């Protein structure tokens, strides 16, 4: 009996301290040269310099500049054929085509009912996800009909982090609880997340977390952390999309190929 108890304690200890690892393969390293890089994908590299937005392919370089709108707050590249720029200072959303030509401009101050846009993302059927800080509601703006609708009741806690895809808006609140809402307005509470310094929401079940100098994949359904092997231990931020993990240091972007479980 004592022997069995010892084995149980040993196996429990090993399960606590052992951790599965995710291997990565180094692709390349790109010098930033004062660039703010947003994404590198099959379409090219997307970055800004001095508030001018650029797309650089193998053959061409395109750019979009609008000094009248102040600082560029965020860039949504969920669909590279329909880039979404957000200028918070002037409460304005800009949509660009694949060559960075402006196709739509949405000024929240000029709507029939003023909307103070925040937490922007591209949604399905010519719509934009947004959170309105005035009503504290999540909504959808249709940029073809120039109309919008709220799909949530007022949120009771502050949004700290968000992510979007065509059908869902995901967010983490100030209590470190994650949620999602569908385009039909159905809200689902996903639960408490582990502590982190930086986080990227991938799906309602998967999150990449930075703690200290290490990255982890947290799988919520399994309640399990997978350590991600990267050679660079000191970095400012990271970004994952379509099997590519980008690590940002003050002067470089280091790209890894990664296969998530």
C-alpha positions as CSV (number, residue, x, y, z in Angstrom):
1,X,0.0,0.0,0.0
2,X,2.8,2.3,0.9
3,X,4.6,1.5,-2.4
4,X,1.4,2.3,-4.4
5,X,1.0,5.6,-2.5
6,X,4.7,6.6,-3.4
7,X,4.1,5.8,-7.0
8,X,0.9,8.0,-7.0
9,X,2.8,10.9,-5.5
10,X,5.6,10.6,-8.0
11,X,3.3,10.5,-11.0
12,X,1.4,13.5,-9.6
13,X,4.6,15.4,-9.2
14,X,5.7,14.6,-12.8
15,X,2.4,15.7,-14.2
16,X,2.6,19.0,-12.5
17,X,6.2,19.8,-13.6
18,X,6.3,18.2,-17.0
19,X,5.1,20.2,-19.9
20,X,4.6,19.4,-23.5
21,X,6.6,21.6,-25.9
22,X,5.8,22.9,-29.4
23,X,8.7,23.0,-31.8
24,X,9.2,25.8,-34.3
25,X,11.3,26.2,-37.4
26,X,13.1,29.5,-38.1
27,X,12.1,31.0,-41.4
28,X,13.8,34.4,-41.6
29,X,14.7,37.5,-39.7
30,X,13.8,41.0,-41.0
31,X,15.4,44.3,-39.9
32,X,12.7,46.8,-39.0
33,X,14.5,50.1,-39.8
34,X,12.0,52.2,-37.9
35,X,9.1,50.2,-39.3
36,X,6.0,49.2,-37.3
37,X,5.3,45.8,-38.8
38,X,1.7,44.5,-38.6
39,X,1.9,41.2,-40.6
40,X,3.9,39.2,-43.0
41,X,1.9,36.8,-45.2
42,X,1.8,35.4,-48.8
43,X,0.5,38.8,-50.0
44,X,3.6,40.7,-48.7
45,X,4.7,42.6,-45.7
46,X,2.4,45.3,-44.1
47,X,4.0,48.0,-42.1
48,X,3.9,51.7,-41.3
49,X,6.6,54.4,-41.1
50,X,5.8,57.9,-39.6
51,X,2.1,57.0,-39.8
52,X,2.1,56.1,-43.5
53,X,0.8,52.6,-44.2
54,X,2.6,50.3,-46.6
55,X,2.3,47.0,-48.4
56,X,5.4,45.6,-50.0
57,X,5.3,42.6,-52.3
58,X,8.2,41.0,-54.2
59,X,7.6,43.3,-57.2
60,X,5.8,46.4,-55.9
61,X,5.2,48.7,-53.0
62,X,1.9,50.4,-52.2
63,X,1.1,53.0,-49.6
64,X,-1.8,54.8,-48.0
65,X,-1.3,58.2,-46.3
66,X,-3.9,60.4,-44.6
67,X,-2.3,63.0,-42.3
68,X,-5.7,64.6,-41.6
69,X,-6.8,61.6,-39.5
70,X,-4.0,61.6,-36.9
71,X,-2.2,58.5,-35.6
72,X,-3.0,55.1,-37.0
73,X,-4.4,53.2,-34.1
74,X,-4.9,49.6,-35.4
75,X,-4.8,47.5,-38.6
76,X,-7.0,44.5,-39.4
77,X,-5.6,42.2,-42.0
78,X,-8.0,39.3,-41.6
79,X,-8.8,39.6,-45.3
80,X,-5.8,41.0,-47.2
81,X,-8.1,42.1,-50.0
82,X,-10.0,44.3,-47.6
83,X,-7.7,46.0,-45.1
84,X,-9.3,47.9,-42.2
85,X,-7.5,50.9,-40.7
86,X,-8.7,52.6,-37.5
87,X,-7.9,56.2,-36.5
88,X,-9.2,56.5,-33.0
89,X,-8.3,60.2,-32.6
90,X,-10.7,61.1,-35.4
91,X,-13.2,58.2,-34.7
92,X,-12.7,57.0,-38.3
93,X,-12.5,53.6,-40.0
94,X,-10.9,53.3,-43.5
95,X,-11.2,50.3,-45.8
96,X,-8.6,49.7,-48.4
97,X,-8.4,47.3,-51.4
98,X,-5.4,45.0,-52.2
99,X,-3.5,48.0,-53.7
100,X,-4.3,50.2,-50.7
101,X,-6.8,52.4,-52.5
102,X,-9.5,53.8,-50.2
103,X,-12.8,52.1,-50.8
104,X,-14.9,53.2,-47.8
105,X,-14.6,55.8,-45.0
106,X,-16.7,55.6,-41.9
107,X,-16.8,58.7,-39.6
108,X,-18.5,57.8,-36.3
109,X,-19.1,61.5,-35.6
110,X,-21.1,62.0,-38.8
111,X,-23.6,59.2,-38.2
112,X,-27.2,60.0,-37.5
113,X,-26.6,58.5,-34.0
114,X,-22.9,59.2,-33.0
115,X,-20.9,56.1,-32.4
116,X,-17.5,56.3,-30.6
117,X,-15.7,53.4,-32.4
118,X,-13.3,51.1,-30.6
119,X,-12.1,47.5,-30.9
120,X,-12.6,47.2,-34.7
121,X,-12.6,44.1,-36.9
122,X,-13.8,42.8,-40.2
123,X,-17.1,40.8,-40.1
124,X,-19.1,38.8,-42.7
125,X,-21.3,40.3,-45.4
126,X,-19.7,43.7,-45.8
127,X,-19.8,44.5,-42.1
128,X,-17.4,45.8,-39.5
129,X,-17.4,44.7,-35.8
130,X,-17.1,47.5,-33.4
131,X,-17.5,48.4,-29.7
132,X,-19.2,51.7,-28.9
133,X,-17.7,53.4,-25.8
134,X,-20.8,55.6,-25.5
135,X,-23.4,52.9,-25.3
136,X,-20.9,50.2,-24.2
137,X,-22.5,47.9,-26.7
138,X,-21.0,45.7,-29.4
139,X,-22.4,46.3,-32.9
140,X,-22.1,45.7,-36.6
141,X,-21.7,48.4,-39.3
142,X,-22.6,47.6,-42.9
143,X,-20.4,49.7,-45.1
144,X,-22.4,49.1,-48.2
145,X,-25.7,50.4,-46.8
146,X,-24.0,52.9,-44.3
147,X,-26.1,51.5,-41.5
148,X,-25.4,49.9,-38.2
149,X,-27.0,47.8,-35.4
150,X,-26.2,47.0,-31.9
151,X,-26.3,43.3,-31.1
152,X,-25.4,43.3,-27.4
153,X,-26.7,44.8,-24.2
154,X,-24.3,47.2,-22.4
155,X,-21.2,45.4,-21.2
156,X,-20.6,45.6,-17.5
157,X,-16.8,45.3,-17.6
158,X,-14.0,46.9,-19.7
159,X,-12.7,45.2,-22.8
160,X,-8.9,44.7,-22.4
161,X,-8.2,42.6,-25.4
162,X,-10.2,41.6,-28.5
163,X,-10.0,39.6,-31.7
164,X,-12.5,39.0,-34.5
165,X,-13.3,36.7,-37.4
166,X,-16.1,36.9,-39.9
167,X,-18.7,35.3,-37.5
168,X,-17.4,36.1,-34.0
169,X,-16.1,38.9,-31.8
170,X,-13.9,37.6,-28.9
171,X,-12.9,39.6,-25.9
172,X,-11.2,39.5,-22.5
173,X,-12.3,41.8,-19.7
174,X,-10.5,43.4,-16.8
175,X,-11.3,40.4,-14.6
176,X,-9.4,38.2,-17.1
177,X,-12.6,36.4,-18.2
178,X,-13.0,35.6,-21.9
179,X,-16.2,35.9,-23.9
180,X,-17.5,35.6,-27.5
181,X,-20.5,37.0,-29.3
182,X,-21.8,35.8,-32.7
183,X,-23.2,37.9,-35.5
184,X,-26.6,37.0,-34.2
185,X,-25.9,38.5,-30.8
186,X,-25.5,35.3,-28.8
187,X,-23.0,35.9,-26.0
188,X,-21.0,33.0,-24.5
189,X,-18.9,33.2,-21.4
190,X,-15.8,31.2,-21.9
191,X,-14.3,31.5,-18.4
192,X,-11.2,32.6,-16.5
193,X,-7.8,32.7,-18.3
194,X,-4.3,32.2,-16.8
195,X,-2.4,35.3,-15.9
196,X,-0.3,36.8,-18.7
197,X,1.8,39.7,-19.8
198,X,0.7,39.6,-23.5
199,X,-2.0,37.4,-25.1
200,X,-3.4,36.7,-28.6
201,X,-6.9,35.2,-28.9
202,X,-6.9,32.6,-31.7
203,X,-10.2,30.9,-31.1
204,X,-12.6,30.5,-28.1
205,X,-10.5,27.5,-27.1
206,X,-6.9,28.6,-28.0
207,X,-4.7,31.4,-26.8
208,X,-1.0,32.3,-27.1
209,X,0.3,33.7,-23.9
210,X,3.5,35.5,-23.0
211,X,4.7,35.0,-19.4
212,X,8.1,36.2,-18.5
213,X,10.4,35.4,-21.4
214,X,8.4,32.5,-22.6
215,X,5.5,31.8,-25.0
216,X,2.8,29.2,-24.4
217,X,-0.2,27.9,-26.2
218,X,-3.1,27.6,-23.7
219,X,-5.8,25.2,-24.7
220,X,-8.8,26.1,-22.6
221,X,-10.9,23.0,-23.1
222,X,-7.9,20.9,-21.9
223,X,-6.9,23.5,-19.3
224,X,-3.3,22.8,-20.5
225,X,-0.3,25.0,-21.4
226,X,2.2,24.0,-24.2
227,X,5.5,25.7,-24.1
228,X,6.5,27.1,-27.5
229,X,10.2,26.8,-28.3
230,X,11.7,30.0,-29.7
231,X,15.4,31.0,-29.7
232,X,14.7,34.7,-28.8
233,X,14.0,35.1,-25.2
234,X,13.7,38.9,-25.0
235,X,11.0,40.5,-27.2
236,X,8.4,43.2,-27.2
237,X,5.4,41.5,-28.8
238,X,4.4,38.5,-31.0
239,X,1.8,37.7,-33.6
240,X,0.5,34.4,-35.0
241,X,-1.4,33.7,-38.2
242,X,-1.7,30.7,-40.6
243,X,1.1,28.7,-39.1
244,X,3.6,31.7,-38.9
245,X,4.7,33.0,-35.5
246,X,6.4,36.4,-35.6
247,X,8.5,37.6,-32.7
248,X,9.1,41.4,-32.6
249,X,12.2,42.8,-31.0
250,X,13.1,46.6,-31.0
251,X,15.0,46.2,-34.3
252,X,13.9,42.9,-35.9
253,X,11.0,40.6,-36.8
254,X,11.9,36.9,-36.4
255,X,9.5,34.5,-38.2
256,X,9.0,30.9,-37.3
257,X,7.0,28.1,-38.9
258,X,4.9,26.4,-36.2
259,X,2.3,23.6,-36.1
260,X,-0.1,24.0,-33.2
261,X,-1.8,20.9,-31.8
